[in-house]
Amino acid sequence: MHRMFHGFFPAYFHWWHIPVVFLAGMVGEAYGSVIGGGGILLQSVQVFLGVPIKSAIANGNTGGMGTEAGIISETYPDITSNKKLTLEITIPFTLGGIIGIWLLLNVSPNVIKYIMIGAVLSILAHAYYARGRKRSTHINRSQHVVLFVFMLLSGTYGAFIGPGEGAFSKFALMSVLGLSFIQGQGIKAAATVPSRIYSTILTAAAGLIVWPYTLTLLVSTFIGAKYATKVAKKIPNPYLMAGLTVVSLAFVVYLLFFY
């Protein structure tokens, strides 16, 4: 128990960090819930404030439950009308989450740093490549197999690294299954909950979670995700993409030369 809470106020913590993290959580998840990639802002802000990479990932994983709660509260009918599909996605995503947490707890932070750099750059490339592409609505059995494998990998990546997983998962649900944005949003959020809980238990036990940041993210991501559709959709997509690009490249530069 002591290990779970020994880092409640680590040496690098300052109270002025709280409003900064709150704003990052609200803005990041408002953006991420609609476009994807909001986790980049959440993690980069924490790292800029001095939070170790593993703790930043753990904080983001647990704080992300606020995101799921906000989305579920707005898409509950779409989830209940697709219970079977939600379960079909939950199983591989949770299995992937178990693998991802094992990697997070056992892989060197320096290795994670370079994987994260590659992931962020890949997310940016994917975001620009995928714009305007038409999505297929034809579904067959082989596509469900592809979806299972994809969600397994997404769950692994989401628990191990984090940023961009939501964007990739929503893209898969919409392109492979032909779901609407709202349907994919709600089903993905519900399917993520078991993995989030598992991550919270193990990373808290390992002493990785820094609770002032995590509790702040729980509140701010809930607000950002719940009202994302009403606010973020009014912002022109080019401006959102430009903002993500600037934050992402700054994060990569920081990891390469200053972390």
PASEBA-1860 file (N, C-alpha, C; in nm, 3 decimals):
! residues 259
1> MHRMFHGF> 0.083/-0.120/0.000/0.000/0.000/0.000/0.087/0.126/0.000 ~ 0.194/0.120/0.077/0.285/0.237/0.083/0.341/0.268/-0.055 ~ 0.373/0.161/-0.130/0.430/0.182/-0.263/0.332/0.251/-0.357 ~ 0.203/0.224/-0.339/0.101/0.283/-0.425/0.093/0.435/-0.406 ~ 0.123/0.484/-0.285/0.099/0.625/-0.256/0.226/0.703/-0.219 ~ 0.343/0.637/-0.231/0.465/0.705/-0.187/0.498/0.826/-0.274 ~ 0.450/0.826/-0.399/0.483/0.935/-0.489/0.369/1.034/-0.505 ~ 0.283/1.048/-0.404/0.169/1.138/-0.418/0.215/1.280/-0.445
9> FPAYFHWW> 0.319/1.325/-0.377/0.375/1.458/-0.402/0.526/1.443/-0.425 ~ 0.567/1.400/-0.545/0.709/1.383/-0.575/0.781/1.518/-0.576 ~ 0.913/1.513/-0.580/0.994/1.635/-0.570/0.966/1.732/-0.683 ~ 0.930/1.682/-0.802/0.909/1.770/-0.916/0.769/1.832/-0.918 ~ 0.683/1.792/-0.825/0.546/1.841/-0.825/0.538/1.984/-0.770 ~ 0.460/2.068/-0.839/0.427/2.203/-0.792/0.278/2.224/-0.813 ~ 0.215/2.302/-0.727/0.071/2.320/-0.736/0.027/2.389/-0.864 ~ 0.116/2.472/-0.922/0.078/2.537/-1.046/0.069/2.439/-1.163
17> HIPVVFLA> 0.122/2.316/-1.144/0.108/2.213/-1.246/-0.039/2.173/-1.268 ~ -0.119/2.182/-1.161/-0.256/2.131/-1.167/-0.340/2.203/-1.274 ~ -0.346/2.337/-1.275/-0.425/2.402/-1.381/-0.369/2.376/-1.520 ~ -0.236/2.360/-1.532/-0.176/2.331/-1.662/-0.221/2.194/-1.711 ~ -0.214/2.094/-1.622/-0.255/1.958/-1.658/-0.405/1.953/-1.684 ~ -0.482/2.028/-1.604/-0.628/2.032/-1.624/-0.661/2.084/-1.764 ~ -0.597/2.194/-1.803/-0.622/2.252/-1.934/-0.579/2.156/-2.045 ~ -0.463/2.091/-2.026/-0.415/1.995/-2.126/-0.513/1.879/-2.140
25> GMVGEAYG> -0.564/1.830/-2.027/-0.660/1.719/-2.031/-0.789/1.757/-2.101 ~ -0.839/1.875/-2.071/-0.966/1.917/-2.130/-0.951/1.944/-2.280 ~ -0.848/2.018/-2.316/-0.826/2.050/-2.457/-0.785/1.925/-2.535 ~ -0.693/1.847/-2.476/-0.644/1.727/-2.544/-0.754/1.628/-2.574 ~ -0.841/1.603/-2.477/-0.946/1.504/-2.499/-1.063/1.560/-2.578 ~ -1.085/1.691/-2.573/-1.184/1.751/-2.662/-1.140/1.729/-2.807 ~ -1.011/1.751/-2.831/-0.955/1.729/-2.964/-0.951/1.580/-2.996 ~ -0.897/1.502/-2.901/-0.880/1.359/-2.925/-1.010/1.285/-2.946
33> SVIGGGGI> -1.116/1.327/-2.879/-1.244/1.259/-2.893/-1.302/1.275/-3.032 ~ -1.267/1.383/-3.100/-1.321/1.407/-3.233/-1.221/1.368/-3.342 ~ -1.098/1.411/-3.328/-0.997/1.387/-3.431/-0.906/1.271/-3.396 ~ -0.863/1.262/-3.273/-0.767/1.161/-3.230/-0.631/1.224/-3.203 ~ -0.550/1.157/-3.122/-0.416/1.207/-3.092/-0.410/1.298/-2.972 ~ -0.520/1.311/-2.897/-0.518/1.397/-2.779/-0.422/1.353/-2.672 ~ -0.393/1.224/-2.667/-0.299/1.172/-2.567/-0.159/1.229/-2.584 ~ -0.126/1.274/-2.704/0.005/1.335/-2.726/0.018/1.459/-2.638
41> LLQSVQVF> -0.086/1.542/-2.634/-0.082/1.663/-2.553/-0.076/1.628/-2.405 ~ -0.155/1.529/-2.362/-0.157/1.490/-2.221/-0.019/1.444/-2.175 ~ 0.044/1.359/-2.255/0.174/1.305/-2.216/0.285/1.409/-2.230 ~ 0.281/1.487/-2.337/0.389/1.583/-2.358/0.390/1.689/-2.249 ~ 0.273/1.737/-2.207/0.267/1.837/-2.101/0.323/1.779/-1.971 ~ 0.287/1.656/-1.939/0.339/1.594/-1.816/0.491/1.580/-1.821 ~ 0.542/1.534/-1.935/0.687/1.517/-1.948/0.757/1.652/-1.939 ~ 0.700/1.756/-2.002/0.758/1.890/-1.993/0.764/1.937/-1.848
49> LGVPIKSA> 0.669/1.894/-1.765/0.665/1.934/-1.625/0.758/1.851/-1.536 ~ 0.824/1.753/-1.595/0.920/1.673/-1.520/0.873/1.535/-1.479 ~ 0.754/1.494/-1.523/0.702/1.361/-1.488/0.777/1.256/-1.571 ~ 0.828/1.150/-1.509/0.894/1.043/-1.585/0.798/0.982/-1.688 ~ 0.853/0.933/-1.799/0.771/0.882/-1.908/0.675/0.774/-1.861 ~ 0.725/0.677/-1.784/0.638/0.567/-1.740/0.522/0.619/-1.657 ~ 0.547/0.715/-1.570/0.440/0.772/-1.489/0.344/0.854/-1.574 ~ 0.396/0.925/-1.673/0.309/1.001/-1.762/0.214/0.909/-1.837
57> IANGNTGG> 0.264/0.793/-1.880/0.180/0.694/-1.948/0.076/0.638/-1.852 ~ 0.120/0.603/-1.731/0.029/0.547/-1.631/-0.078/0.649/-1.593 ~ -0.039/0.774/-1.572/-0.136/0.879/-1.539/-0.238/0.895/-1.651 ~ -0.189/0.892/-1.776/-0.278/0.907/-1.890/-0.375/0.791/-1.904 ~ -0.325/0.668/-1.878/-0.413/0.550/-1.886/-0.527/0.558/-1.786 ~ -0.494/0.593/-1.662/-0.597/0.601/-1.559/-0.684/0.725/-1.579 ~ -0.621/0.838/-1.605/-0.697/0.960/-1.629/-0.791/0.949/-1.747 ~ -0.757/0.859/-1.840/-0.840/0.839/-1.958/-0.976/0.781/-1.926
65> MGTEAGII> -0.994/0.727/-1.805/-1.127/0.677/-1.768/-1.228/0.790/-1.764 ~ -1.180/0.912/-1.739/-1.269/1.026/-1.747/-1.319/1.046/-1.889 ~ -1.230/1.024/-1.985/-1.268/1.033/-2.126/-1.378/0.934/-2.159 ~ -1.356/0.807/-2.118/-1.455/0.703/-2.149/-1.589/0.736/-2.084 ~ -1.586/0.784/-1.959/-1.710/0.819/-1.890/-1.785/0.930/-1.963 ~ -1.711/1.030/-2.010/-1.773/1.140/-2.081/-1.835/1.096/-2.212 ~ -1.764/1.010/-2.285/-1.816/0.961/-2.414/-1.936/0.870/-2.392 ~ -1.924/0.777/-2.295/-2.034/0.683/-2.269/-2.161/0.757/-2.229
73> SETYPDIT> -2.146/0.863/-2.150/-2.264/0.938/-2.107/-2.337/1.002/-2.224 ~ -2.266/1.025/-2.335/-2.328/1.087/-2.452/-2.368/0.987/-2.559 ~ -2.319/0.862/-2.551/-2.344/0.764/-2.658/-2.404/0.635/-2.605 ~ -2.463/0.640/-2.485/-2.515/0.519/-2.422/-2.611/0.440/-2.512 ~ -2.705/0.503/-2.582/-2.796/0.426/-2.669/-2.724/0.347/-2.778 ~ -2.617/0.403/-2.833/-2.542/0.332/-2.938/-2.469/0.211/-2.882 ~ -2.427/0.219/-2.757/-2.359/0.105/-2.694/-2.457/-0.006/-2.663 ~ -2.571/0.028/-2.602/-2.668/-0.074/-2.564/-2.730/-0.143/-2.685
81> SNKKLTLE> -2.738/-0.075/-2.797/-2.794/-0.136/-2.918/-2.690/-0.219/-2.994 ~ -2.566/-0.216/-2.948/-2.458/-0.295/-3.012/-2.379/-0.373/-2.907 ~ -2.451/-0.441/-2.816/-2.384/-0.512/-2.705/-2.290/-0.620/-2.755 ~ -2.332/-0.698/-2.853/-2.251/-0.808/-2.903/-2.120/-0.757/-2.964 ~ -2.132/-0.653/-3.045/-2.013/-0.597/-3.108/-1.920/-0.535/-3.004 ~ -1.978/-0.471/-2.904/-1.896/-0.412/-2.796/-1.815/-0.519/-2.726 ~ -1.879/-0.634/-2.695/-1.808/-0.745/-2.631/-1.700/-0.801/-2.722 ~ -1.732/-0.811/-2.851/-1.636/-0.863/-2.949/-1.509/-0.778/-2.954
89> ITIPFTLG> -1.524/-0.650/-2.933/-1.410/-0.560/-2.935/-1.341/-0.555/-2.799 ~ -1.419/-0.566/-2.693/-1.364/-0.559/-2.557/-1.262/-0.669/-2.530 ~ -1.292/-0.790/-2.575/-1.206/-0.905/-2.545/-1.064/-0.887/-2.599 ~ -1.045/-0.864/-2.729/-0.906/-0.846/-2.778/-0.840/-0.721/-2.722 ~ -0.918/-0.614/-2.702/-0.859/-0.491/-2.651/-0.806/-0.512/-2.509 ~ -0.880/-0.587/-2.426/-0.838/-0.613/-2.289/-0.716/-0.704/-2.287 ~ -0.715/-0.806/-2.372/-0.599/-0.895/-2.380/-0.475/-0.814/-2.422 ~ -0.493/-0.726/-2.517/-0.382/-0.640/-2.558/-0.336/-0.550/-2.446
97> GIIGIWLL> -0.432/-0.499/-2.366/-0.396/-0.414/-2.253/-0.311/-0.487/-2.151 ~ -0.340/-0.615/-2.129/-0.259/-0.695/-2.035/-0.116/-0.705/-2.084 ~ -0.100/-0.729/-2.214/0.035/-0.736/-2.272/0.104/-0.601/-2.262 ~ 0.030/-0.494/-2.292/0.090/-0.361/-2.291/0.138/-0.318/-2.153 ~ 0.061/-0.351/-2.048/0.103/-0.315/-1.912/0.227/-0.393/-1.872 ~ 0.237/-0.519/-1.914/0.358/-0.597/-1.885/0.479/-0.529/-1.949 ~ 0.463/-0.485/-2.073/0.574/-0.416/-2.140/0.610/-0.287/-2.067 ~ 0.508/-0.212/-2.026/0.532/-0.084/-1.957/0.610/-0.105/-1.829
105> LNVSPNVI> 0.578/-0.211/-1.755/0.643/-0.236/-1.627/0.783/-0.296/-1.641 ~ 0.813/-0.351/-1.759/0.938/-0.426/-1.772/1.036/-0.372/-1.876 ~ 0.993/-0.277/-1.956/1.081/-0.223/-2.060/1.146/-0.094/-2.012 ~ 1.271/-0.072/-2.049/1.346/0.046/-2.009/1.279/0.175/-2.057 ~ 1.277/0.279/-1.973/1.221/0.408/-2.017/1.289/0.464/-2.141 ~ 1.419/0.436/-2.157/1.489/0.487/-2.275/1.438/0.422/-2.402 ~ 1.403/0.292/-2.392/1.344/0.223/-2.508/1.207/0.281/-2.538 ~ 1.130/0.306/-2.431/0.997/0.364/-2.449/1.007/0.499/-2.518
113> KYIMIGAV> 1.109/0.578/-2.483/1.125/0.710/-2.542/1.134/0.701/-2.694 ~ 1.216/0.611/-2.745/1.233/0.602/-2.889/1.112/0.537/-2.958 ~ 1.046/0.445/-2.889/0.923/0.390/-2.944/0.817/0.500/-2.954 ~ 0.813/0.585/-2.850/0.716/0.693/-2.848/0.742/0.792/-2.961 ~ 0.869/0.823/-2.986/0.903/0.914/-3.096/0.853/0.857/-3.229 ~ 0.879/0.729/-3.252/0.832/0.665/-3.374/0.681/0.662/-3.383 ~ 0.615/0.638/-3.268/0.469/0.631/-3.266/0.408/0.766/-3.298 ~ 0.461/0.872/-3.238/0.406/1.006/-3.261/0.421/1.046/-3.407
121> LSILAHAY> 0.538/1.021/-3.465/0.559/1.054/-3.606/0.469/0.971/-3.696 ~ 0.447/0.843/-3.660/0.357/0.758/-3.738/0.214/0.807/-3.730 ~ 0.172/0.852/-3.612/0.037/0.905/-3.594/0.016/1.027/-3.683 ~ 0.115/1.115/-3.685/0.104/1.233/-3.771/0.093/1.194/-3.918 ~ 0.178/1.102/-3.960/0.176/1.059/-4.100/0.042/0.996/-4.134 ~ -0.009/0.913/-4.043/-0.138/0.848/-4.067/-0.251/0.949/-4.073 ~ -0.247/1.048/-3.982/-0.354/1.147/-3.977/-0.365/1.223/-4.109 ~ -0.251/1.260/-4.168/-0.253/1.334/-4.292/-0.284/1.244/-4.412
129> YARGRKRS> -0.238/1.119/-4.404/-0.262/1.025/-4.515/-0.409/0.986/-4.522 ~ -0.474/0.972/-4.405/-0.611/0.919/-4.400/-0.718/1.024/-4.429 ~ -0.680/1.151/-4.431/-0.780/1.255/-4.452/-0.850/1.241/-4.588 ~ -0.983/1.243/-4.582/-1.060/1.242/-4.706/-1.077/1.105/-4.769 ~ -1.020/0.999/-4.711/-1.035/0.867/-4.770/-1.173/0.811/-4.741 ~ -1.234/0.748/-4.839/-1.365/0.688/-4.820/-1.352/0.556/-4.745 ~ -1.451/0.527/-4.661/-1.448/0.408/-4.578/-1.545/0.304/-4.634 ~ -1.504/0.178/-4.634/-1.588/0.070/-4.682/-1.695/0.035/-4.580
137> THINRSQH> -1.814/0.000/-4.631/-1.922/-0.042/-4.541/-1.951/-0.191/-4.554 ~ -1.881/-0.263/-4.643/-1.902/-0.407/-4.661/-1.823/-0.484/-4.556 ~ -1.893/-0.573/-4.485/-1.831/-0.648/-4.376/-1.839/-0.797/-4.406 ~ -1.730/-0.868/-4.390/-1.732/-1.014/-4.401/-1.654/-1.075/-4.285 ~ -1.652/-1.209/-4.279/-1.590/-1.276/-4.165/-1.442/-1.245/-4.154 ~ -1.374/-1.240/-4.266/-1.230/-1.212/-4.260/-1.202/-1.074/-4.202 ~ -1.293/-0.979/-4.226/-1.274/-0.845/-4.172/-1.290/-0.844/-4.020 ~ -1.375/-0.933/-3.968/-1.388/-0.943/-3.824/-1.260/-1.000/-3.761
145> VVLFVFML> -1.195/-1.093/-3.835/-1.067/-1.147/-3.789/-0.962/-1.036/-3.788 ~ -0.962/-0.957/-3.895/-0.870/-0.845/-3.903/-0.895/-0.749/-3.787 ~ -1.022/-0.723/-3.757/-1.058/-0.632/-3.649/-1.009/-0.684/-3.515 ~ -1.023/-0.816/-3.493/-0.977/-0.877/-3.367/-0.827/-0.853/-3.349 ~ -0.750/-0.882/-3.453/-0.605/-0.864/-3.446/-0.571/-0.717/-3.426 ~ -0.640/-0.631/-3.499/-0.613/-0.487/-3.489/-0.641/-0.437/-3.349 ~ -0.754/-0.478/-3.290/-0.789/-0.431/-3.157/-0.696/-0.489/-3.051 ~ -0.646/-0.611/-3.072/-0.545/-0.668/-2.982/-0.420/-0.581/-2.982
153> LSGTYGAF> -0.375/-0.544/-3.101/-0.256/-0.460/-3.113/-0.283/-0.320/-3.058 ~ -0.404/-0.268/-3.082/-0.439/-0.136/-3.032/-0.440/-0.134/-2.879 ~ -0.495/-0.241/-2.819/-0.496/-0.250/-2.673/-0.355/-0.256/-2.616 ~ -0.267/-0.330/-2.684/-0.127/-0.339/-2.641/-0.060/-0.202/-2.650 ~ -0.077/-0.138/-2.764/-0.016/-0.007/-2.785/-0.073/0.096/-2.687 ~ -0.204/0.093/-2.668/-0.267/0.192/-2.581/-0.218/0.186/-2.438 ~ -0.200/0.064/-2.385/-0.153/0.048/-2.248/-0.003/0.075/-2.236 ~ 0.072/0.045/-2.342/0.218/0.056/-2.337/0.267/0.197/-2.369
161> IGPGEGAF> 0.205/0.262/-2.467/0.247/0.396/-2.511/0.134/0.496/-2.496 ~ 0.025/0.477/-2.567/-0.094/0.558/-2.546/-0.135/0.651/-2.658 ~ -0.060/0.759/-2.685/-0.107/0.861/-2.780/-0.139/0.805/-2.917 ~ -0.257/0.841/-2.969/-0.295/0.802/-3.103/-0.375/0.674/-3.113 ~ -0.377/0.596/-3.004/-0.449/0.468/-3.008/-0.597/0.489/-3.040 ~ -0.657/0.591/-2.979/-0.798/0.616/-3.003/-0.827/0.648/-3.149 ~ -0.737/0.724/-3.211/-0.756/0.760/-3.352/-0.751/0.637/-3.440 ~ -0.650/0.549/-3.416/-0.638/0.428/-3.495/-0.758/0.337/-3.475
169> SKFALMSV> -0.803/0.322/-3.350/-0.915/0.232/-3.320/-1.043/0.280/-3.385 ~ -1.070/0.411/-3.375/-1.191/0.465/-3.437/-1.185/0.450/-3.589 ~ -1.067/0.469/-3.645/-1.051/0.452/-3.789/-1.083/0.309/-3.829 ~ -1.037/0.212/-3.749/-1.064/0.070/-3.779/-1.213/0.040/-3.770 ~ -1.279/0.086/-3.665/-1.420/0.058/-3.647/-1.504/0.119/-3.759 ~ -1.467/0.237/-3.803/-1.544/0.303/-3.907/-1.513/0.246/-4.045 ~ -1.387/0.212/-4.071/-1.349/0.165/-4.204/-1.380/0.017/-4.224 ~ -1.353/-0.066/-4.122/-1.375/-0.210/-4.135/-1.521/-0.247/-4.117
177> LGLSFIQG> -1.588/-0.186/-4.018/-1.727/-0.221/-3.988/-1.828/-0.124/-4.043 ~ -1.784/-0.010/-4.095/-1.876/0.085/-4.153/-1.962/0.156/-4.051 ~ -1.915/0.166/-3.927/-1.991/0.234/-3.823/-1.986/0.385/-3.842 ~ -2.086/0.453/-3.787/-2.081/0.598/-3.785/-1.979/0.643/-3.681 ~ -1.943/0.772/-3.685/-1.848/0.824/-3.587/-1.900/0.804/-3.445 ~ -2.026/0.838/-3.420/-2.082/0.829/-3.285/-2.087/0.685/-3.238 ~ -2.125/0.591/-3.325/-2.129/0.450/-3.288/-1.990/0.400/-3.251 ~ -1.894/0.429/-3.337/-1.757/0.385/-3.310/-1.702/0.448/-3.185
185> QGIKAAAT> -1.735/0.573/-3.163/-1.689/0.645/-3.044/-1.739/0.578/-2.917 ~ -1.870/0.549/-2.912/-1.928/0.490/-2.792/-1.882/0.348/-2.767 ~ -1.881/0.265/-2.872/-1.840/0.126/-2.857/-1.695/0.116/-2.815 ~ -1.610/0.198/-2.877/-1.467/0.199/-2.840/-1.448/0.240/-2.694 ~ -1.522/0.340/-2.648/-1.510/0.386/-2.509/-1.549/0.276/-2.412 ~ -1.660/0.207/-2.438/-1.705/0.100/-2.350/-1.606/-0.016/-2.349 ~ -1.551/-0.047/-2.465/-1.457/-0.159/-2.475/-1.325/-0.132/-2.405 ~ -1.294/-0.005/-2.384/-1.167/0.033/-2.324/-1.167/0.023/-2.172
193> VPSRIYST> -1.285/0.030/-2.110/-1.294/0.038/-1.964/-1.222/-0.075/-1.891 ~ -1.241/-0.205/-1.925/-1.170/-0.311/-1.851/-1.019/-0.296/-1.855 ~ -0.966/-0.258/-1.971/-0.822/-0.239/-1.983/-0.774/-0.124/-1.896 ~ -0.852/-0.016/-1.889/-0.817/0.098/-1.804/-0.810/0.057/-1.657 ~ -0.909/-0.021/-1.613/-0.913/-0.066/-1.474/-0.793/-0.154/-1.442 ~ -0.763/-0.247/-1.531/-0.648/-0.336/-1.512/-0.519/-0.255/-1.504 ~ -0.505/-0.158/-1.594/-0.387/-0.073/-1.595/-0.374/0.005/-1.465 ~ -0.485/0.059/-1.415/-0.482/0.137/-1.292/-0.434/0.053/-1.174
201> ILTAAAGL> -0.486/-0.068/-1.162/-0.450/-0.155/-1.049/-0.301/-0.187/-1.050 ~ -0.249/-0.228/-1.167/-0.109/-0.270/-1.173/-0.012/-0.153/-1.165 ~ -0.041/-0.044/-1.234/0.054/0.069/-1.230/0.050/0.140/-1.095 ~ -0.066/0.140/-1.029/-0.073/0.197/-0.894/0.008/0.112/-0.798 ~ -0.005/-0.019/-0.809/0.071/-0.110/-0.723/0.221/-0.096/-0.746 ~ 0.259/-0.064/-0.870/0.400/-0.047/-0.903/0.453/0.091/-0.866 ~ 0.365/0.179/-0.817/0.408/0.313/-0.776/0.430/0.409/-0.891 ~ 0.372/0.381/-1.008/0.393/0.468/-1.123/0.296/0.585/-1.128
209> IVWPYTLT> 0.177/0.568/-1.075/0.076/0.673/-1.084/0.109/0.787/-0.988 ~ 0.106/0.909/-1.041/0.123/1.029/-0.960/-0.016/1.090/-0.945 ~ -0.077/1.070/-0.830/-0.220/1.093/-0.814/-0.267/1.236/-0.835 ~ -0.194/1.340/-0.798/-0.245/1.474/-0.826/-0.270/1.499/-0.975 ~ -0.180/1.448/-1.060/-0.198/1.462/-1.203/-0.312/1.373/-1.253 ~ -0.316/1.249/-1.203/-0.416/1.154/-1.249/-0.557/1.198/-1.213 ~ -0.577/1.242/-1.089/-0.710/1.286/-1.046/-0.753/1.410/-1.125 ~ -0.657/1.497/-1.153/-0.688/1.615/-1.235/-0.731/1.574/-1.375
217> LLVSTFIG> -0.661/1.477/-1.432/-0.695/1.429/-1.566/-0.832/1.361/-1.569 ~ -0.867/1.290/-1.464/-0.999/1.224/-1.459/-1.111/1.326/-1.477 ~ -1.097/1.439/-1.410/-1.200/1.542/-1.419/-1.196/1.615/-1.553 ~ -1.076/1.657/-1.592/-1.065/1.740/-1.713/-1.094/1.661/-1.840 ~ -1.053/1.534/-1.846/-1.081/1.455/-1.966/-1.230/1.424/-1.978 ~ -1.297/1.407/-1.863/-1.443/1.387/-1.866/-1.512/1.507/-1.929 ~ -1.473/1.625/-1.883/-1.533/1.748/-1.937/-1.503/1.762/-2.086 ~ -1.375/1.742/-2.121/-1.335/1.757/-2.261/-1.406/1.660/-2.353
225> AKYATKVA> -1.415/1.532/-2.311/-1.478/1.431/-2.396/-1.628/1.451/-2.407 ~ -1.692/1.486/-2.295/-1.838/1.501/-2.294/-1.884/1.612/-2.387 ~ -1.810/1.722/-2.388/-1.854/1.837/-2.466/-1.776/1.854/-2.596 ~ -1.697/1.751/-2.631/-1.614/1.761/-2.751/-1.698/1.782/-2.877 ~ -1.805/1.706/-2.891/-1.886/1.715/-3.012/-1.947/1.853/-3.028 ~ -1.986/1.914/-2.918/-2.051/2.044/-2.924/-1.951/2.157/-2.952 ~ -1.827/2.140/-2.907/-1.730/2.248/-2.918/-1.626/2.223/-3.028 ~ -1.558/2.107/-3.019/-1.446/2.081/-3.109/-1.489/2.071/-3.254
233> KKIPNPYL> -1.612/2.024/-3.281/-1.656/2.011/-3.419/-1.677/2.147/-3.486 ~ -1.687/2.251/-3.407/-1.705/2.384/-3.462/-1.573/2.445/-3.507 ~ -1.462/2.384/-3.463/-1.330/2.434/-3.499/-1.289/2.372/-3.632 ~ -1.250/2.447/-3.730/-1.210/2.391/-3.859/-1.099/2.287/-3.842 ~ -1.115/2.175/-3.911/-1.020/2.065/-3.899/-0.875/2.106/-3.927 ~ -0.847/2.192/-4.028/-0.708/2.230/-4.052/-0.640/2.294/-3.930 ~ -0.717/2.371/-3.852/-0.660/2.432/-3.732/-0.628/2.326/-3.627 ~ -0.718/2.226/-3.614/-0.694/2.118/-3.518/-0.572/2.036/-3.559
241> MAGLTVVS> -0.562/2.007/-3.688/-0.448/1.930/-3.736/-0.318/2.008/-3.718 ~ -0.323/2.138/-3.741/-0.204/2.221/-3.724/-0.160/2.222/-3.578 ~ -0.257/2.231/-3.486/-0.223/2.229/-3.344/-0.161/2.099/-3.302 ~ -0.217/1.986/-3.348/-0.161/1.855/-3.316/-0.020/1.841/-3.372 ~ 0.000/1.892/-3.491/0.132/1.883/-3.555/0.237/1.958/-3.474 ~ 0.206/2.079/-3.432/0.301/2.160/-3.355/0.336/2.093/-3.224 ~ 0.233/2.047/-3.150/0.257/1.981/-3.021/0.337/1.853/-3.040 ~ 0.303/1.775/-3.142/0.371/1.648/-3.167/0.519/1.668/-3.198
249> LAFVVYLL> 0.548/1.762/-3.287/0.687/1.785/-3.324/0.767/1.842/-3.207 ~ 0.703/1.928/-3.128/0.771/1.981/-3.009/0.801/1.870/-2.910 ~ 0.710/1.778/-2.896/0.729/1.663/-2.806/0.846/1.577/-2.853 ~ 0.852/1.550/-2.983/0.961/1.470/-3.038/1.096/1.539/-3.015 ~ 1.102/1.669/-3.041/1.227/1.745/-3.020/1.268/1.739/-2.873 ~ 1.170/1.756/-2.784/1.202/1.752/-2.642/1.257/1.616/-2.602 ~ 1.193/1.509/-2.647/1.239/1.374/-2.612/1.378/1.347/-2.668 ~ 1.405/1.393/-2.789/1.534/1.367/-2.852/1.649/1.444/-2.786
257> FFY> 1.625/1.570/-2.752/1.736/1.655/-2.714/1.738/1.703/-2.568 ~ 1.625/1.691/-2.497/1.620/1.747/-2.363/1.579/1.649/-2.254 ~ 1.519/1.534/-2.292/1.473/1.442/-2.188/1.586/1.352/-2.141
END
